Amino acid sequence: MCSRIKIFFFLILSLVSGRVVGQIPFMPRSLVEFIEFLDLRNRINPQEPDYDGSPFLNDEFVNGDVYYNNEFVIRNVPLRYDMQNDEMQYTYRNYTFAFGPNPRLNFIIIQSDTFVIETIQPRSADSLGFFKLIIPGKLTILAHLSVSYREGRPPGALEDRAVPAKFTRRPDEYYAKIEGSVPEKIRSMDKLIELLSDHQAELTRFWKSNKSSPNKANDLILFAGYYNSLQP
């Protein structure tokens, strides 16, 4: 228990120290300047939901901050993440717009969630996606969020109403990113340890003693926190 408490203290200190934002002095810009910079004119027409479930992480738009070009930040942008299309939607002058994972974006903070832009494997090297940041460090853990979609259908012979379309949240897929590398999907704990070049014996003991799962965010937070605490 003491070791877990120490790791959680390490995680808290890591996050509070600003590893995500770093020491870059981001200068505030207006939403109009951001739209012009990325040429974001992809206006969409959201339909009234006639489906079950949701393609969005949060159905309602909530204010978030967008950091881009290693120098600018736009604050209080009404945002929501579309897990089906892997894009961010925002509102401006009562219209809804969307933008994808552009490499000129640094990260996006929506309430307690931070999204970063990384290459999706095993697709081509220029295929980018939004990833939710789970824990930063030399070993960074990321999550890729997605939904499945089932089309609706008209009522059958013995049914009195149509079956609506349905979105279902898929289990999050977790990725490991070592400093300077492309994120790798975490398929098992032993494969994750193989990605790391140091402290493998200690990591194996930690994994087995804690029964860490590659499919549980809390277990990966503990594991990455332990590994990062071993770094000089």
Steps between C-alpha positions, in 0.01 A plus 500: 500500500783743582656449159169582331461816707852610403422439134180704519695785661744476209214515249348803667832683506563411135167640389515810718852578380356566155651223294218531250531873450870506572689826516372636167343845552178454302355833392121545486333531162139543392289222353485692170881501479505127570243432228700703251829337600378145440255597226217344700191551292358150529148598602271210583128468556435288807175306482258450783600169659265221392736233629586328823831563668729778383803553274623773736709475812276775639176582320505864605761753393722603790770765508852378433844633412680434171882526486659517158808590297717472816417857592127580505197408709130568451307479824136425573416346163169306506620148412394138489686192377339288227626145558346364180685737266799571728452875480431797721182699451466861608236769474544849361220749439235231548657271239678172561843434348743209522874449474712187495835414662718761328876468567515872580286438806690439824224387733142574601369515856127441555418507870708219656592338166810583297521394135823479304565428133704192413553254217257210500655157454502279301380750243732705280742738667294803396179372659432710808244465773383659822614315812391560856801552724493259793839577657802692365866419553786313338239227468179671394172309500234605250147380425328495164121532532248366251143382453330237290195584292197284419262631236131528577238295320125518438266295719485130431186296444429459872639837614298816554786747458831546321828409661709818533865526408733447792846615606686283749820604675780258428754416769779757495818390327816586692830602345851543637722779377867505586670838465557575132314193371168426334230366735474120510178322590526322833403138434642346816709601797799289393494664155487840669805414709683389184453852360694642794878480493566513873380373838334198342554271799348754740209564261428128467490460877276805532261377231470151647469610861230754414329281237500795262264483204578656158129585468453701819596866514566500875738205471689669216519824698659314790738311271610811304528700821727235648716485187529878476594520868799276426644750253794717614 
